[in-house]
Amino acid sequence: MERVYASIDIGSDSIKLVVCELYQNHLNLLAATSTPSRGIKKGLIVEPELAKTSILLAFKQVEEMLGIKIKKVIANIPNHMAEYKIIKGECDVPGDLISAHDMINSYKAGIKANLMPNEEFVTVIPIDFKINDKTVMKDPKGFPGKKLMGRAMMVTTPKKNVYSVASIIESLGVEIVDISVGSIGDINCFRNENLDKNISAVINVGSDITEVSLYNKSIPVSTKIIGAGGNDIDKDLAYMYKIDVKEARKIKENFALASKRNADVSDVYEIVNNDNVKIKINQKAVSEVVESRINEILSLAKDELNDLTNKPIQYIIVTGGSTNMLDFEYCMHDVLPNASKGAVKLIGVRNNKYSTAIGNIIYFLNTLKLKGMNYSMFSEDDMEELSSPKESNDDTMLGKVFGYFFGE
């Protein structure tokens, strides 16, 4: 039977909501939307009622696509002041073979001992397990043993980060079945064998902020927040040409290039500025403004990585909505020669602004697999309603399902 999962990423610029199904080890898109957000600044909810209206709109749009109500969701929690702590513990194995329950019990004491009063538990990412003080492995489930020691990375955030998101979503009648943070979603969206063996980093260039996360073998170890993002480009253009910020954003998205390298000086954009004067903006000039800001953001991210570790970082992935600009790679390679731009591979949402939402689903599935569990956020009745013919379902994404192999 198909298993269906929904994930929401609440950003300063937009609310991303995706619904996917897992069928025969393929992750398939059922519906996705990106709606403008209000009441959210620097990734944090500052005006709950405005934020609630924005989130409700995202749910309504996806529910109209699917024809059913979304009742459960994975929610992304702000990365601000997230803490990453290595915990360990051990337990006796009551049966002949180690179970998923034993694996959890092995580091449960470590979770309790390391969780501070002002912190909220987000997740725990297993590192490895030792059986009978001898054999070390990633997944000891099903192996014989009498004693099990586990090491894991525990992720926590301030309580207000969790409750501000949870209170709004639950007030809409939607149950949160799991929470995650951007550093986990992003790495799982792009995870591969190379990342699993090396030190790596992900730079997520968002609208208000840029998140810089460091990983050891795909396990997050630290995250830094830079207070700059794509919106700063809009402000630069608005100031430079004395135009409205909304108009500046249109120029950025529809006319400018991220780098002046391929920009055409003869390609001109005409606009009336705030002084009611018609001006002409050539593509090369406007691209120089954009390039300058992108280079500054990436340089700040590079500095943060240098502060996070003095070890060589083998792989750096740059993602986020701002990376969708044409010729972004030129800026990236000028500042970070060894970096690569992320590429979301789920057909139907091949846009880097969805990397966190999609990655959180993949992480959730990996967690279920480690626990040996099957779970769907949609009930059998929901699935029957989803699969049944409906009038005027021409606009729904159901039936336009594309396959993307879900890696082991």
N, C-alpha and C positions, 0 to 999 in steps of 0.2 A: 504494500500500500504506500502511496505517496505520503511524505511527511512535509509539512509546510511550516515556515518560520517567517516572522516579521521582525524587522530591526529599524530603530529610529535613531537618527543622529541630529541633535538639536544644536545648530550653529548660529553664529551672530548674523549671518547673511541669509541663510536658508535652512529649512527643515527638510532633511532627507529621510524618506520612509521607503523601504523596499520589502517586498514579500517574495520569497523564493520557495521552491519545493526541492526536496532531495528524492530522486527516483533513480534506482539502479546506479547509485554512486555518482550521479550527475546532479549538479546544482543548476536549477533552471529558474529563470526569472518569470514571475507571474505578474507583478505590477511594481511600479516605482514612480515616485514623484519628488519634486524639489520645489517647495513653496517658500515665498519670502517670509522671513522671520521678523518679529517685532518684540520689543521688551527684553532683548538679549544683547549684552555688550561684552566684548572680550571673552566670549564663550560662557558667560555666567548670566543666569536669569535675574534681571533687575526689576522688571515690572511683570509680575506673575499673570495678571489678567490679559495683558497684551500677548504674552508668550502663549497662554492657554488658547487664545483665539487662533494664533498661527499654527499651533500643533493640531488643533481640532480640524483646521482646513486641510492639513496634510492627510489626516485619517479619512476625512470625507472623500477626498479625491481618489485615494486608493480603494476605498470601499465601493465607490461608484464603478471603478474599473473591474473589481472582482465580483460585485453584486452581493457581497455578504459583509457583515460587520467583523472588524478585527477585535478580538477579545483579549489577546495576549501579545506581548512584544518584548524584545530585548532592547534595553535603553542604554544609550551612551551617556556617561557621566563626565562632567568637566575634569580635565587633567590637572587643573590648578592645585598645587600643593599635594599632588599624589606622592605617596611614599612606597618604596620598593624595599622589602626586607626579606633576606634569606632566613627561612625557619627550618628547623629539623626536629624530629622526635622519633620515638619508636613504640612498637606495640607487640604484644604476643599474638600469634596467629592461632585462633581456637580450632580451626579445621585442619585438614590434611593439605589443602591447597590454598594459596593466597587469593583473596577475593578483592574486588574493587572497594568493598567496605573496609577491609584491612588497610588498603593503601591510604584511604582517607583518615583512618584512625591513627596511622603512623605519624602524621604531622598535625593532628587536631590539637594536641597539647601545645605545640609551637604556635599555632594561631592564637590561642587564648592568652598565652604568656606575652606575646608581642603586640597585641592590639591595645592601643592607648584609648583612654576614655573619650577623647574628642574625635576619634577616628571611626570611620565606617568601613567595614570589610567589603571589598569589591570582588576579589577572586584570589585563588591560589593556583599558581602554575607549577606543576611538578617538574623537578629537575632530574632526580634519579632516586633509586631505591637500593638498599643493601639487604640481602637475604642472609640471615644467620651470621652476620658480621663478616661475610666473605664476598659473595657474588653481587656485583653492581649491575643494574640494568634499568632501562627507561620504564618498562611496563612488566612488572613481575606477576601480573594477574594469571592464575592458572598454574603457577609453579609451586613445587613443594617447599615448605619452610615453616619454622616455628617462631622465628623472630624477624620483624621487618622494621628497618629504619628508613625514613623518608626525608628527603630534602626538597624544599619548594620555595618559590618566590611568592610572597604574599603582597598583594597590592591593596592599599587603603587610600581613602581620600577624606577630607573633612566631612563631617556629617551633613553640613548644610549643602554640599555639592550633590549629595544623593537625595536628600529630602526635598530640595527645591524642584528637582526633576520628577521624582516619584509622586509627589503630592498633586502635581498638575495632571500627569498621565492617568493616575488612578481616579482622579476626579472626573475624568471622561469615561469612566467605566471600563478601562483597559487594565488588565493585570500585567505587572512587570514580572516576567519569569526569570530574568537574569539581567545583571548590570555589567557594564564593561567600561573601559576608558579608551581614548583614541590610540594610545600607544599599542594596545593589544589588537585593536581592529586593524590598524594599518599594516602591522607586520604579518598578520595572518592573511591579509588580502594578497600580499606579494610573496609569501613564504615559499622557499624552495630549499633544495639540498645544500646549496652554497651558504645560504643564510643560517641554516641549522648547524653549520660547522665553524662559523667564524664570528668575529665581532662586526656588527653592522649598525647602521643608523637610518632613521626615517625622518625626513623634514617635511612636515605638512604645512604648506603655505595656505592659510585660510584667509578670511576676509579681514577680521580685526586682529587676529593673532597668528603666530607661526609656532608650531609645536616641534621641538627637537628632541627625539627619543633615541636612546642608546640601547643596544641589545647585545647580549652574549649568547650565541647559539639560538637566536630567535626568542630569547627570554628577555623582557624589558628590565633594565636595571636603573634607569633614570630618565626623567623628562624635564626639559626646561621650556618655559613659555616666553616668547618674544612678543612685545606689544606692538607689532607691526604686521601688516598683511595687504591684501589686494585693495582694500578701501583706501589705503594711503596713496595708491596710484591715482584713484579718482580725485582725491583732494589735491594732489599735485597738479593734475590737469586743470581742475577747476580754478586753482589759484593762478596758474600760468596764463590761462586764456580768459580769465574773468567770466567764467560760465558756471551754470548750475551744476552741482555734483552729479545729479541724475543724468544730465547731458554728457558730462565728462565720462561717466561709466559707459554710456552708449558708444562714445568714441573709442574707449579702451577695448570694448568687446567687439566692435564691428569695423574698426578702421585701423587702429594702431597695431603694431607688431611688438613683441616682447624685446626684440633686438633691432637696432637700426641697420644691421648688416644687409638685409634684403629689402629695406624700406625704400620706397620710390619718392624722390623729391617732387616729381611732377604729378603725383597722385594727391589731389586736394579735397579737403572737406570744408564746406562752407557752413557757417553758423552765425547767428546773431548773439552777441555777448550780453552781459548784464548792463552794459552802457547803451544798449540798443544799436550797436555798431556791427555791421556785417563784416566778419573776418574770414580769412582763408587759412586753413591749417594744412600744411603738407605732411605726408605720412612719415617722412624721415625725422622731421622736427618733433612730432608728437611721440614717435618711437624712442627717441633719445631720452625724453622725460620718463617714459615707462621703464626703459632699460636701466636708468640710473637708480630708480627706486627698487627694482628687482635685485640688482646687484648689491644694494645696501642690505636688503633683507637676507639674502643668501650669505653675505659676508658676516652678518650678525650670527646667523645660524652656524657658520663655520667656527666662529669664535667660541660659541657655546659648546660645540663638540670638542674643541681643544681643551676647554675647561673640564669637561666631563671625563675625559680619559687622556692619558699620555701614550696609550697603546695605539698601534696602527689600526685604522678602521678599513676593513677589506671592501665593504660594500655600503654605499650611501644611496638611498632611494629618496627622490623628491616627489611629493604628491600634493594633493589639495586642489581646490577649484582654480586657483591662480595659475597652475601649471598647464591649464588647457589653452593658454594663449599661444598663438602661432609664433614659432621661433623661440620658445622659452628655453629650449635646449642650448642655444648659443650662450645665453646668460649663465645658465647652470654650469656649462663646461668652462667658461671663463673664470668663474669663482671656485667651482668644485670640479676639477678636471676628471676625477674618477667616479663622479656620481652618475646615476642613470635616472631618467624620469619614469615614474611608475606608470603601469599600463593595466587598468582594470579590464579583465578579460571576460567578464560576464556580459554576453551579448544582450543588448537592450539598455545597458547602463555603462557603456564604455566611456566613462567620464570620471576623472580622478576625484571629484567631489564626493563620490559615493564610496570611496575606498574604506572609510571607517565603518559605515553601516554594513557593507557586504562582509568585511573582515570579521566583524563581530558575530555574524551568523556562522562563518567558517570556524571560528574559535569555539562557539557553542557546540557545534557538531563534533569537533575534536574532543571536547570535554565529555560529551555523551558517549563517544566511542571508547574513551579511556575507562569510563565507568561501566561499559558494557550495557548501555541503556538505549532503548528506542523511545522516541518522544516526538509528538507533533503538537504545535500550538493550536491546530485546528482539529476539532472533534470529527467523528465519522459523519455526523449530521452536517457539519460545516462542509466537509469534503463532498458529500452528496449534493448539497446545494450549489457548491462551486462547480461541480461537474455537470449539473443538469442544464439542459438548454434553456435559454432565457430570451425573451423578446428584446429586440434591438440591442444585441450584444456585439454589434459591429465595432464599437469603440473599446471593448474590453481587451486586455492583453492576454486573457486566457485563450488558449489555442494558438498563440503566437510564441510558444515556449521554445527557447533555444537552449541547447546543452552546453554545459561547461564542466569538464571533468574535475571532480572534487578530489584533489590529491590526497594520498595517504599521509 
